[in-house]
Amino acid sequence: MDDSRPIFLQIAEQLENDIVSGALPEESQVPSTNELAAYLRINPATAGKGVNLLVEAGILYKKRGIGMFVADGARERLVAQRRDRFREQYIAPLLAEARGLGITPTQLAAMIGEEDAR
């Protein structure tokens, strides 16, 4: 945890990364807020805030007295959200720049293929 964004957002993103990568499969238990706090040497309330973001988003759910778990369909939802964000952040600006340079979609696809082959 070392970037300029709030720590609770970094915690939420790391848990999302672990879900997307399969390190935290659906229905698996996630570390408790106290475990996260101890490991990261932060206040448990900060860890809880990151976890609660994912609860509010339906990515995690609580089993009373047991802990937090990854919800069914969480990975699929996260991947869909990230694909949409990828399109907005990278594809749309790329296409706009290509249009401005007179690069056709076919030429752009060829350029991407060449780059991928490297």
C-alpha positions in Angstrom: 0.0 0.0 0.0 2.0 2.9 -1.2 0.1 5.0 -3.7 -1.6 8.3 -3.2 -5.2 6.9 -3.1 -6.8 6.3 0.3 -5.8 3.0 1.9 -9.3 1.8 2.2 -9.7 2.0 -1.6 -6.4 0.2 -2.1 -7.6 -2.6 0.2 -10.8 -2.9 -1.8 -8.9 -3.0 -5.1 -6.5 -5.6 -3.8 -9.4 -7.8 -2.7 -11.0 -7.3 -6.1 -7.7 -8.2 -7.8 -7.5 -11.4 -5.7 -11.1 -12.3 -6.8 -10.4 -11.6 -10.5 -7.2 -13.6 -10.4 -8.9 -16.6 -8.7 -6.8 -16.3 -5.5 -10.1 -15.7 -3.7 -12.6 -17.9 -5.4 -16.3 -17.4 -5.0 -17.7 -18.6 -1.7 -14.2 -18.5 -0.1 -13.7 -16.6 3.1 -11.7 -13.3 2.9 -9.4 -12.1 5.7 -11.1 -10.4 8.5 -10.7 -6.7 9.0 -8.6 -7.4 12.1 -6.3 -9.7 10.0 -6.0 -7.1 7.3 -5.3 -4.4 9.8 -2.6 -6.4 11.6 -1.0 -7.4 8.3 -1.0 -3.9 6.8 -0.4 -2.2 10.2 -3.4 0.1 9.8 -6.5 0.9 11.9 -9.2 -1.9 11.7 -11.8 0.8 10.9 -9.8 1.6 7.7 -9.7 -2.0 6.7 -13.4 -2.3 7.5 -14.1 0.7 5.2 -12.4 -1.1 2.3 -14.3 -4.4 2.9 -17.6 -2.6 3.3 -17.2 -1.0 -0.1 -17.2 -4.5 -1.5 -20.1 -5.6 0.7 -22.2 -2.6 -0.6 -21.3 -3.5 -4.2 -22.5 -7.1 -3.6 -19.0 -8.5 -4.1 -18.6 -9.8 -0.6 -21.3 -10.9 1.9 -21.2 -11.5 5.7 -22.0 -14.8 7.4 -23.0 -13.8 10.8 -20.5 -14.9 13.4 -18.2 -16.5 10.7 -16.9 -13.7 8.6 -16.9 -12.2 5.1 -17.1 -14.3 1.9 -16.9 -13.8 -1.8 -20.4 -13.7 -3.4 -21.5 -16.0 -6.2 -20.9 -14.2 -9.5 -18.5 -11.7 -8.0 -15.7 -12.5 -10.4 -17.9 -12.2 -13.4 -19.3 -8.8 -12.2 -15.8 -7.5 -11.5 -14.4 -8.6 -14.9 -17.4 -6.9 -16.7 -16.8 -3.7 -14.7 -13.1 -3.7 -15.6 -13.8 -4.4 -19.2 -16.2 -1.4 -19.3 -13.6 0.8 -17.6 -10.9 -0.5 -20.0 -13.1 0.5 -22.9 -13.7 4.0 -21.5 -10.1 4.7 -20.4 -8.2 3.1 -23.2 -10.2 2.1 -26.3 -12.3 5.2 -26.7 -9.3 7.6 -26.5 -7.3 5.3 -28.8 -10.0 5.3 -31.4 -10.4 9.0 -31.2 -6.6 9.5 -31.7 -6.5 7.0 -34.5 -9.4 8.8 -36.3 -7.5 12.1 -35.9 -4.5 10.6 -37.5 -6.4 9.0 -40.3 -5.8 5.4 -39.1 -8.7 3.1 -40.0 -10.0 0.5 -37.6 -8.5 -2.2 -39.9 -5.1 -0.5 -39.8 -5.4 -0.1 -36.0 -6.2 -3.8 -35.6 -3.1 -4.6 -37.7 -0.9 -2.4 -35.6 -2.2 -4.0 -32.4 -1.6 -7.5 -33.9 2.0 -6.5 -34.8 2.6 -5.1 -31.4 1.2 -8.2 -29.8 3.5 -10.5 -31.9 6.6 -8.8 -30.4 
